[in-house]
Amino acid sequence: MGTTISKALIKKDLKDIFRSKTLMVTMIIIPILFSIIFPSIILGGALLFDAEKIAGNDGQKLIDAFLKSTTGDEFSSYNLEQQMIYVFINFMLPNLFLLVPIITAMTVAANSFVGEKENRTLESLLFSPISIKTLFLSKIIASFIPPLFVSIISFVICGVIINSLGYPLFGELIFPSGNWLALIICLSPMVILLTVLLNILISARVKTYQEAQNIGGIIVLPVIALMIGQVSGLFLLGVQLIILISVGILIVNLVLWSIISKHNDRYVLFEKQIH
């Protein structure tokens, strides 16, 4: 009985997500921005202009900082222009790419409970014969699937653009690197789940979609910190560090699920959302 209701709820939520113009616009525009426009501008600009001349001494300093943070075997044989493009594609762009699943998941999950309230369906949902744990699990699954799908599609499109525009510069395919594979296989799913768990927990406690989205937006701050850390030369986001971060986020996700399972009560949820 519970499984049947859970499947029906997941199906209903997925239909609601794809019917919402606001959610669909977000799931289309964000991937286009970070998976198509950014890499196209950088690689297209490198094909049209002398990137080495434009970057000047600052570009050399950035490359030197990266060479100090790693053995440099991956791109030491490249000229300065190739090194700059390689660094952006394999170290900077993955940080920006993380915003695709984060923003998509944040937008979808923030709507999980407050969306039910706005559609006046929450009361009947709370009085249905489904446990509160199953209710939250269904919401989590329904909010996890779209950003994961968007993330994979964006990864493929981004790879096609990088290899198409990058081949004339490098004479070889440079995508996907180990960083990208670790990101899409390990880090991206964990980040999506973390974003979904946090935003669903918030959505169950607030009364408006805007409020849920504003509070849930704090998840973007660690990505900005990662980018600043790499640009400053503080650390290099390599495969090992990506896997380590993924394991850390997995532990946080387990803790969040434990909190959601133990500290959410049907009557508390009813009071927070209805009254």
Backbone as numpy.savetxt, mean C-alpha at the origin, in Angstrom:
# Nx Ny Nz CAx CAy CAz Cx Cy Cz
-23.96 -22.06 9.00 -24.79 -20.85 9.00 -23.93 -19.59 9.00
-22.94 -19.58 9.96 -22.06 -18.42 10.06 -21.23 -18.22 8.82
-20.75 -19.36 8.25 -19.94 -19.29 7.03 -20.75 -18.75 5.86
-21.99 -19.17 5.75 -22.87 -18.70 4.67 -23.11 -17.19 4.78
-23.39 -16.75 6.00 -23.63 -15.31 6.23 -22.35 -14.52 5.95
-21.21 -15.08 6.38 -19.93 -14.41 6.16 -19.64 -14.24 4.67
-19.86 -15.30 3.89 -19.63 -15.22 2.44 -20.56 -14.21 1.79
-21.81 -14.20 2.25 -22.78 -13.24 1.71 -22.38 -11.81 2.04
-21.88 -11.61 3.26 -21.45 -10.27 3.68 -20.24 -9.79 2.89
-19.29 -10.69 2.66 -18.10 -10.35 1.87 -18.51 -9.98 0.44
-19.40 -10.79 -0.13 -19.87 -10.53 -1.49 -20.59 -9.19 -1.57
-21.43 -8.91 -0.57 -22.16 -7.64 -0.54 -21.21 -6.45 -0.43
-20.21 -6.57 0.46 -19.25 -5.48 0.65 -18.43 -5.22 -0.61
-18.04 -6.28 -1.30 -17.28 -6.12 -2.53 -18.12 -5.42 -3.60
-19.39 -5.78 -3.68 -20.28 -5.11 -4.63 -20.43 -3.64 -4.29
-20.55 -3.34 -2.99 -20.68 -1.94 -2.55 -19.44 -1.13 -2.88
-18.28 -1.77 -2.72 -17.01 -1.09 -3.01 -16.92 -0.71 -4.48
-17.25 -1.66 -5.35 -17.13 -1.42 -6.79 -18.28 -0.58 -7.35
-19.33 -0.39 -6.54 -20.41 0.50 -6.96 -20.15 1.94 -6.55
-19.27 2.13 -5.57 -19.00 3.47 -5.05 -18.08 4.23 -6.00
-18.53 5.36 -6.51 -17.73 6.17 -7.42 -16.48 6.71 -6.73
-16.63 7.12 -5.46 -15.50 7.67 -4.71 -14.40 6.64 -4.55
-14.77 5.42 -4.16 -13.78 4.37 -3.96 -13.14 3.95 -5.28
-13.94 3.86 -6.31 -13.41 3.45 -7.61 -12.45 4.49 -8.18
-12.78 5.77 -8.00 -11.88 6.83 -8.48 -10.53 6.74 -7.77
-10.56 6.49 -6.46 -9.32 6.35 -5.70 -8.52 5.16 -6.18
-9.19 4.03 -6.42 -8.50 2.81 -6.84 -7.96 2.91 -8.27
-8.40 3.91 -9.02 -7.91 4.10 -10.38 -6.84 5.18 -10.44
-7.09 6.32 -9.79 -6.19 7.47 -9.88 -4.86 7.21 -9.18
-4.90 6.65 -7.97 -3.67 6.43 -7.20 -2.71 5.49 -7.94
-3.15 4.34 -8.46 -2.23 3.49 -9.23 -1.69 4.18 -10.48
-2.53 4.95 -11.16 -2.06 5.67 -12.35 -0.94 6.64 -11.99
-1.11 7.33 -10.86 -0.13 8.32 -10.43 1.22 7.69 -10.10
1.20 6.66 -9.25 2.45 6.10 -8.73 3.01 4.95 -9.57
2.18 4.32 -10.40 2.65 3.18 -11.19 2.87 3.50 -12.66
2.28 4.59 -13.13 2.40 4.93 -14.54 3.07 6.29 -14.73
2.52 7.33 -14.10 3.00 8.69 -14.34 4.43 8.89 -13.81
4.69 8.53 -12.56 6.01 8.75 -11.98 7.13 8.03 -12.74
7.02 6.70 -12.95 8.10 6.04 -13.71 8.22 6.53 -15.15
7.08 6.90 -15.75 7.12 7.40 -17.13 7.85 8.73 -17.21
7.61 9.60 -16.23 8.28 10.91 -16.21 9.79 10.74 -16.04
10.19 9.90 -15.09 11.62 9.72 -14.82 12.34 9.06 -15.99
11.82 7.94 -16.46 12.48 7.22 -17.55 12.34 7.96 -18.88
11.15 8.53 -19.11 10.96 9.30 -20.34 11.85 10.53 -20.35
11.98 11.18 -19.19 12.86 12.34 -19.09 14.31 11.98 -19.35
14.73 10.79 -18.85 16.10 10.34 -19.06 16.38 10.05 -20.53
15.36 9.61 -21.27 15.52 9.35 -22.70 15.61 10.65 -23.50
14.90 11.67 -23.03 14.84 12.94 -23.77 15.93 13.93 -23.37
16.34 13.89 -22.10 17.30 14.87 -21.60 18.52 14.18 -20.99
19.55 14.96 -20.75 20.77 14.46 -20.12 20.58 14.52 -18.61
20.13 13.41 -18.01 19.85 13.39 -16.57 21.09 13.65 -15.74
22.24 13.19 -16.23 23.49 13.39 -15.51 23.83 14.87 -15.40
23.62 15.60 -16.47 23.91 17.03 -16.49 22.92 17.80 -15.63
21.65 17.40 -15.68 20.62 18.09 -14.90 20.85 17.90 -13.41
21.19 16.67 -13.00 21.39 16.38 -11.57 22.65 17.02 -11.02
23.71 17.07 -11.84 24.95 17.71 -11.42 25.59 17.02 -10.22
26.18 17.83 -9.34 26.89 17.31 -8.18 25.96 16.63 -7.18
24.72 17.12 -7.09 23.76 16.52 -6.17 23.48 15.07 -6.52
23.38 14.79 -7.81 23.16 13.42 -8.25 24.32 12.52 -7.89
25.54 13.03 -8.05 26.73 12.26 -7.71 26.79 11.98 -6.21
26.43 12.98 -5.41 26.43 12.81 -3.95 25.42 11.75 -3.53
24.24 11.76 -4.17 23.22 10.77 -3.85 23.70 9.36 -4.18
24.32 9.20 -5.33 24.82 7.89 -5.74 25.94 7.44 -4.79
26.81 8.36 -4.42 27.90 8.03 -3.49 27.35 7.55 -2.15
26.26 8.19 -1.71 25.64 7.79 -0.44 25.09 6.38 -0.53
24.51 6.03 -1.67 23.98 4.69 -1.85 25.10 3.66 -1.97
26.17 4.03 -2.62 27.31 3.13 -2.76 27.94 2.82 -1.41
27.89 3.78 -0.49 28.42 3.56 0.86 27.52 2.65 1.68
26.23 2.63 1.32 25.25 1.83 2.08 25.16 0.39 1.60
25.80 0.10 0.47 25.74 -1.24 -0.09 27.07 -1.56 -0.75
27.24 -2.78 -1.20 28.46 -3.17 -1.88 28.57 -2.50 -3.24
27.43 -2.14 -3.80 27.43 -1.45 -5.09 27.60 -2.37 -6.28
27.63 -3.69 -6.02 27.84 -4.65 -7.11 26.72 -4.62 -8.13
25.52 -4.27 -7.67 24.36 -4.29 -8.57 24.48 -3.28 -9.69
25.00 -2.10 -9.39 25.00 -1.04 -10.39 26.33 -0.29 -10.49
27.41 -0.87 -9.97 28.72 -0.20 -10.03 29.24 -0.11 -11.46
28.80 -1.01 -12.34 29.28 -1.00 -13.72 28.52 0.00 -14.59
27.43 0.60 -14.08 26.65 1.57 -14.83 27.31 2.94 -14.81
27.01 3.75 -15.83 27.46 5.13 -15.79 26.55 5.90 -14.82
26.89 7.18 -14.58 26.17 7.95 -13.56 24.68 8.07 -13.88
24.35 8.30 -15.13 22.94 8.43 -15.50 22.19 7.13 -15.23
22.79 6.00 -15.61 22.16 4.71 -15.38 22.02 4.43 -13.88
23.06 4.80 -13.12 23.01 4.60 -11.68 21.88 5.39 -11.04
21.71 6.63 -11.49 20.65 7.47 -10.94 19.27 6.88 -11.23
19.07 6.42 -12.45 17.78 5.82 -12.82 17.57 4.52 -12.05
18.63 3.72 -11.92 18.54 2.44 -11.22 18.17 2.66 -9.75
18.81 3.64 -9.13 18.53 3.95 -7.73 17.08 4.39 -7.55
16.60 5.24 -8.44 15.21 5.70 -8.33 14.24 4.54 -8.51
14.46 3.72 -9.54 13.53 2.64 -9.86 13.50 1.58 -8.77
14.64 1.24 -8.19 14.71 0.10 -7.28 14.76 0.45 -5.80
14.94 1.74 -5.48 14.99 2.12 -4.08 13.98 3.21 -3.71
13.81 4.20 -4.57 12.88 5.30 -4.29 11.44 4.94 -4.71
11.29 4.43 -5.93 9.96 4.14 -6.45 9.20 3.10 -5.62
9.86 2.05 -5.08 9.12 1.12 -4.23 8.45 1.79 -3.04
9.10 2.82 -2.47 8.47 3.56 -1.37 7.20 4.25 -1.84
7.29 4.89 -3.00 6.11 5.56 -3.56 5.04 4.53 -3.93
5.48 3.40 -4.44 4.53 2.35 -4.84 3.73 1.84 -3.65
4.34 1.82 -2.46 3.64 1.37 -1.25 2.41 2.20 -0.95
2.42 3.44 -1.44 1.26 4.30 -1.22 0.03 3.80 -1.99
0.25 3.03 -3.04 -0.88 2.48 -3.81 -1.72 1.55 -2.94
-1.14 0.48 -2.37 -1.97 -0.38 -1.52 -2.43 0.30 -0.23
-1.59 1.20 0.32 -1.94 1.86 1.58 -3.16 2.76 1.41
-3.11 3.65 0.43 -4.21 4.60 0.23 -5.47 3.86 -0.21
-5.31 2.85 -1.07 -6.48 2.08 -1.52 -7.12 1.34 -0.34
-6.28 0.67 0.46 -6.80 -0.07 1.61 -7.42 0.88 2.64
-6.79 2.02 2.84 -7.29 3.00 3.80 -8.67 3.51 3.38
-8.81 3.78 2.10 -10.08 4.30 1.60 -11.20 3.27 1.70
-10.88 2.03 1.37 -11.89 0.96 1.40 -12.26 0.59 2.83
-11.24 0.37 3.68 -11.51 -0.10 5.04 -12.17 0.97 5.91
-11.83 2.24 5.67 -12.44 3.31 6.46 -13.94 3.36 6.26
-14.40 2.82 5.13 -15.82 2.85 4.81 -16.58 1.63 5.34
-15.84 0.69 5.96 -16.42 -0.61 6.31 -17.64 -0.53 7.21
-17.53 0.17 8.34 -18.66 0.25 9.27 -19.44 1.56 9.12
-18.73 2.67 8.93 -19.46 3.93 8.78 -20.27 3.93 7.48
-19.82 3.16 6.49 -20.58 3.03 5.26 -21.91 2.32 5.51
-21.88 1.32 6.38 -23.12 0.63 6.75 -24.07 1.60 7.45
-23.49 2.45 8.30 -24.32 3.41 9.02 -24.97 4.40 8.05
-24.16 4.92 7.12 -24.67 5.91 6.17 -25.73 5.29 5.25
-25.61 4.00 4.98 -26.59 3.31 4.13 -27.77 2.76 4.94
-27.73 2.99 6.27 -28.79 2.55 7.17 -28.98 1.02 7.16
-27.87 0.32 7.07 -27.93 -1.15 7.08 -27.24 -1.76 8.30
-26.64 -0.90 9.13 -25.85 -1.42 10.25 -26.70 -2.08 11.32
-27.86 -1.51 11.59 -28.72 -2.07 12.64 -29.12 -3.50 12.30
-29.58 -3.73 11.09 -29.98 -5.09 10.70 -28.78 -6.03 10.70
-27.60 -5.51 10.37 -26.38 -6.32 10.36 -26.01 -6.75 11.78
-26.13 -5.82 12.74 -25.78 -6.12 14.12 -26.76 -7.09 14.76
-28.00 -7.10 14.28 -29.00 -8.00 14.84 -29.07 -9.33 14.08
-28.23 -9.50 13.08 -28.22 -10.75 12.32 -27.52 -11.85 13.14
-27.80 -13.12 12.85 -27.21 -14.24 13.61 -25.75 -14.51 13.20
-24.88 -13.55 13.45 -23.46 -13.70 13.13 -22.65 -13.18 14.31
-21.60 -13.90 14.67 -20.77 -13.47 15.80 -20.01 -12.21 15.43
-19.66 -11.42 16.43 -18.95 -10.17 16.19 -17.57 -10.44 15.58
-16.94 -11.56 15.96 -15.64 -11.93 15.41 -15.76 -12.24 13.92
-16.80 -12.98 13.56 -17.03 -13.32 12.16 -17.37 -12.07 11.35
-18.12 -11.16 11.97 -18.48 -9.91 11.31 -17.23 -9.11 10.95
-16.32 -8.98 11.91 -15.09 -8.24 11.66 -14.21 -8.95 10.65
-14.13 -10.28 10.75 -13.32 -11.05 9.80 -13.84 -10.88 8.38
-15.14 -10.86 8.22 -15.74 -10.67 6.90 -15.41 -9.29 6.35
-15.50 -8.28 7.22 -15.16 -6.92 6.82 -13.68 -6.81 6.41
-12.83 -7.50 7.16 -11.39 -7.46 6.87 -11.09 -8.11 5.52
-11.69 -9.27 5.27 -11.46 -9.96 3.99 -11.96 -9.12 2.82
-13.16 -8.56 2.97 -13.74 -7.75 1.90 -12.91 -6.50 1.63
-12.29 -5.95 2.68 -11.47 -4.74 2.51 -10.05 -5.07 2.04
-9.63 -6.33 2.23 -8.28 -6.74 1.85 -8.17 -7.07 0.36
-9.21 -7.65 -0.20 -9.15 -8.15 -1.58 -8.93 -7.03 -2.62
-9.72 -5.94 -2.62 -9.52 -4.91 -3.65 -8.13 -4.28 -3.67
-7.56 -3.83 -2.52 -6.22 -3.25 -2.59 -5.14 -4.25 -2.99
-5.32 -5.52 -2.62 -4.35 -6.54 -3.06 -4.41 -6.69 -4.57
-5.62 -6.74 -5.12 -5.81 -6.85 -6.56 -5.21 -5.63 -7.27
-5.50 -4.44 -6.75 -4.98 -3.19 -7.33 -3.45 -3.18 -7.26
-2.89 -3.66 -6.15 -1.44 -3.68 -5.98 -0.77 -4.59 -7.02
-1.32 -5.76 -7.25 -0.74 -6.71 -8.21 -0.84 -6.16 -9.63
-2.00 -5.63 -9.98 -2.18 -5.06 -11.32 -1.23 -3.88 -11.52
-1.09 -3.03 -10.51 -0.20 -1.88 -10.60 1.25 -2.32 -10.76
1.62 -3.38 -10.06 2.98 -3.93 -10.15 3.28 -4.38 -11.57
2.34 -5.08 -12.18 2.54 -5.57 -13.55 2.65 -4.41 -14.54
1.75 -3.44 -14.42 1.76 -2.28 -15.33 3.04 -1.47 -15.15
3.43 -1.27 -13.88 4.66 -0.53 -13.59 5.87 -1.24 -14.20
5.89 -2.58 -14.11 7.00 -3.34 -14.68 7.08 -3.22 -16.19
5.93 -3.23 -16.84 5.90 -3.08 -18.30 6.46 -1.72 -18.71
6.08 -0.68 -18.00 6.55 0.68 -18.31 8.04 0.80 -18.06
8.50 0.29 -16.93 9.93 0.38 -16.58 10.79 -0.36 -17.60
10.39 -1.56 -17.95 11.19 -2.33 -18.91 11.11 -1.76 -20.33
9.95 -1.22 -20.70 9.79 -0.65 -22.04 10.64 0.60 -22.22
10.58 1.50 -21.23 11.33 2.74 -21.33 12.78 2.59 -20.85
13.02 1.58 -20.01 14.37 1.42 -19.46 15.30 0.62 -20.35
14.73 -0.21 -21.23 15.60 -1.04 -22.08 16.53 -0.22 -22.98
16.04 0.87 -23.60 16.96 1.68 -24.42 18.09 2.30 -23.59
17.86 2.51 -22.30 18.88 3.13 -21.44 19.90 2.11 -20.94
19.43 0.88 -20.65 20.30 -0.11 -20.03 20.70 -1.25 -20.97
19.93 -1.45 -22.04 20.22 -2.56 -22.93 19.84 -3.90 -22.34
19.06 -3.87 -21.26 18.61 -5.09 -20.59 17.37 -4.79 -19.77
16.68 -5.83 -19.33 15.50 -5.66 -18.49 15.96 -5.47 -17.05
15.49 -4.43 -16.39 15.93 -4.14 -15.02 14.82 -4.36 -13.99
13.69 -4.88 -14.45 12.55 -5.09 -13.56 12.01 -6.50 -13.77
11.65 -7.25 -12.69 11.69 -6.81 -11.29 13.01 -7.17 -10.63
13.48 -6.33 -9.74 14.67 -6.61 -8.96 14.25 -7.37 -7.70
15.25 -7.77 -6.90 14.94 -8.46 -5.65 14.10 -7.60 -4.72
14.37 -6.29 -4.70 13.61 -5.37 -3.86 12.13 -5.38 -4.22
11.84 -5.34 -5.51 10.46 -5.31 -5.97 9.74 -6.62 -5.67
10.42 -7.75 -5.85 9.81 -9.04 -5.57 9.50 -9.19 -4.08
10.46 -8.77 -3.24 10.24 -8.84 -1.79 9.09 -7.92 -1.38
9.00 -6.78 -2.05 7.95 -5.81 -1.72 6.57 -6.36 -2.08
6.42 -6.90 -3.30 5.09 -7.31 -3.75 4.66 -8.64 -3.11
5.63 -9.50 -2.77 5.29 -10.80 -2.18 5.13 -10.72 -0.67
5.99 -9.96 -0.01 6.00 -9.93 1.46 5.43 -8.64 2.05
6.04 -7.51 1.68 5.71 -6.26 2.36 4.34 -5.72 2.01
4.00 -5.72 0.73 2.72 -5.14 0.31 1.52 -5.83 0.95
1.43 -7.17 0.96 0.29 -7.81 1.64 0.22 -7.49 3.12
1.39 -7.44 3.79 1.41 -7.14 5.22 0.97 -5.70 5.50
1.41 -4.78 4.64 1.02 -3.38 4.79 -0.47 -3.20 4.52
-0.98 -3.90 3.52 -2.42 -3.84 3.23 -3.21 -4.33 4.44
-2.81 -5.47 4.99 -3.52 -6.03 6.14 -3.45 -5.10 7.34
-2.27 -4.51 7.57 -2.11 -3.55 8.68 -3.03 -2.36 8.50
-3.06 -1.83 7.29 -3.93 -0.67 6.99 -5.39 -1.02 7.17
-5.78 -2.20 6.70 -7.17 -2.65 6.82 -7.56 -2.82 8.29
-6.72 -3.49 9.06 -7.01 -3.73 10.48 -7.16 -2.42 11.25
-6.21 -1.51 11.03 -6.26 -0.23 11.73 -7.51 0.56 11.36
-7.80 0.62 10.08 -8.92 1.44 9.63 -10.27 0.82 9.97
-10.36 -0.49 9.99 -11.61 -1.12 10.41 -11.83 -0.91 11.91
-10.74 -1.00 12.67 -10.84 -0.73 14.11 -11.30 0.70 14.36
-10.77 1.62 13.57 -11.16 3.03 13.69 -12.60 3.22 13.19
-12.93 2.59 12.06 -14.26 2.74 11.48 -15.35 2.25 12.42
-15.01 1.26 13.25 -15.97 0.72 14.21 -16.15 1.64 15.42
-15.28 2.63 15.55 -15.33 3.51 16.72 -15.81 4.93 16.40
-15.76 5.32 15.13 -16.18 6.68 14.77 -17.51 6.63 14.03
-18.06 7.81 13.73 -19.40 7.86 13.16 -19.47 8.39 11.73
-18.35 8.95 11.22 -18.36 9.47 9.85 -17.18 8.92 9.06
-17.37 8.82 7.75 -16.31 8.33 6.87 -15.11 9.26 6.88
-15.35 10.56 6.88 -14.27 11.54 6.87 -13.42 11.41 8.12
-14.06 11.22 9.25 -13.34 11.06 10.51 -12.48 9.80 10.50
-13.03 8.72 9.99 -12.29 7.46 9.92 -11.08 7.58 8.99
-11.27 8.26 7.87 -10.18 8.41 6.90 -9.07 9.31 7.43
-9.45 10.37 8.13 -8.46 11.31 8.67 -7.58 10.65 9.72
-8.19 9.90 10.62 -7.42 9.23 11.67 -6.57 8.11 11.08
-7.14 7.35 10.14 -6.41 6.23 9.53 -5.25 6.66 8.66
-5.22 7.94 8.27 -4.15 8.43 7.41 -2.77 8.42 8.02
-2.67 8.18 9.32 -1.37 8.16 9.99 -0.48 7.04 9.47
-1.07 6.03 8.82 -0.30 4.90 8.31 0.66 5.33 7.20
0.41 6.49 6.60 1.27 6.98 5.52 2.61 7.49 6.07
2.63 7.92 7.32 3.83 8.52 7.90 5.06 7.60 7.89
4.94 6.31 8.22 6.12 5.44 8.14 6.73 5.34 6.74
5.88 5.39 5.70 6.38 5.35 4.33 7.22 6.59 4.03
6.74 7.74 4.49 7.50 8.98 4.33 8.83 8.89 5.06
8.81 8.29 6.26 10.03 8.12 7.04 11.04 7.22 6.31
10.53 6.15 5.67 11.40 5.27 4.89 12.07 6.03 3.75
11.31 6.86 3.07 11.85 7.62 1.95 12.91 8.62 2.41
12.62 9.31 3.51 13.58 10.29 4.05 14.86 9.59 4.49
14.71 8.42 5.11 15.87 7.67 5.57 16.78 7.24 4.43
16.18 6.87 3.29 16.98 6.46 2.14 17.65 7.64 1.45
16.89 8.73 1.27 17.45 9.91 0.61 18.61 10.49 1.43
18.48 10.44 2.76 19.53 10.98 3.63 20.73 10.05 3.75
20.59 8.82 3.22 21.68 7.87 3.30 21.76 7.15 4.63
20.70 7.27 5.44 20.70 6.65 6.77 20.67 5.13 6.67
19.92 4.61 5.72 19.87 3.17 5.51 19.44 2.89 4.08
19.57 1.63 3.67 19.20 1.20 2.32 18.11 0.15 2.45
17.00 0.36 1.75 15.88 -0.57 1.82 16.14 -1.73 0.86
16.94 -2.70 1.33 17.25 -3.88 0.54 16.30 -5.02 0.84
16.56 -6.17 0.22 15.66 -7.33 0.35 15.56 -7.79 1.81
16.70 -7.89 2.50 16.69 -8.37 3.87 15.90 -7.44 4.79
16.09 -6.14 4.62 15.37 -5.18 5.45 13.87 -5.22 5.15
13.50 -5.38 3.88 12.09 -5.47 3.51 11.43 -6.69 4.16
12.13 -7.82 4.14 11.60 -9.04 4.77 11.50 -8.87 6.28
12.50 -8.23 6.88 12.50 -7.98 8.32 11.33 -7.09 8.72
11.11 -6.03 7.95 9.98 -5.13 8.21 8.66 -5.89 8.05
8.58 -6.75 7.04 7.36 -7.55 6.81 7.05 -8.44 8.00
8.08 -9.07 8.57 7.89 -9.93 9.74 7.41 -9.09 10.93
8.00 -7.90 11.11 7.58 -7.01 12.18 6.12 -6.59 12.04
5.73 -6.27 10.81 4.33 -5.87 10.56 3.38 -7.05 10.77
3.83 -8.27 10.42 3.02 -9.47 10.66 2.70 -9.62 12.15
3.71 -9.40 12.98 3.51 -9.49 14.43 2.50 -8.43 14.90
2.65 -7.21 14.38 1.71 -6.13 14.73 0.30 -6.50 14.29
0.18 -7.11 13.09 -1.14 -7.52 12.58 -1.80 -8.56 13.50
-1.00 -9.49 13.99 -1.54 -10.51 14.90 -2.03 -9.88 16.20
-1.28 -8.89 16.69 -1.68 -8.19 17.90 -2.98 -7.42 17.67
-3.07 -6.75 16.52 -4.28 -5.99 16.20 -5.50 -6.90 16.07
-5.32 -8.05 15.42 -6.43 -8.99 15.29 -6.87 -9.50 16.66
-5.90 -9.72 17.55 -6.24 -10.15 18.91 -7.05 -9.08 19.63
-6.68 -7.81 19.43 -7.41 -6.70 20.05 -8.83 -6.62 19.48
-8.93 -6.74 18.17 -10.24 -6.67 17.52 -11.14 -7.81 17.99
-10.58 -9.00 18.14 -11.36 -10.17 18.53 -11.85 -10.09 19.97
-11.02 -9.53 20.85 -11.32 -9.57 22.28 -12.07 -8.33 22.79
-11.83 -7.19 22.18 -12.31 -5.94 22.76 -13.42 -5.28 21.95
-14.03 -6.01 21.04 -15.16 -5.45 20.31 -16.42 -6.20 20.69
-17.38 -5.48 21.19 -18.63 -6.04 21.67 -19.77 -5.53 20.79
-20.75 -6.38 20.52 -21.88 -6.03 19.67 -22.60 -4.78 20.19
-22.77 -4.71 21.49 -23.53 -3.60 22.06 -22.71 -2.30 22.06
-21.39 -2.45 22.26 -20.51 -1.28 22.18 -20.50 -0.75 20.75
-20.42 -1.66 19.80 -20.44 -1.26 18.38 -21.76 -0.59 18.03
-22.85 -1.13 18.55 -24.16 -0.54 18.31 -24.23 0.88 18.89
-23.68 1.04 20.09 -23.71 2.35 20.74 -22.85 3.36 19.99
-21.65 2.93 19.54 -20.72 3.83 18.86 -21.26 4.29 17.52
-21.94 3.41 16.81 -22.33 3.70 15.44 -23.77 4.23 15.30
-24.65 3.74 16.14 -26.06 4.10 15.98 -26.41 5.37 16.75
-25.89 5.49 17.96 -26.29 6.62 18.82 -25.37 7.81 18.60
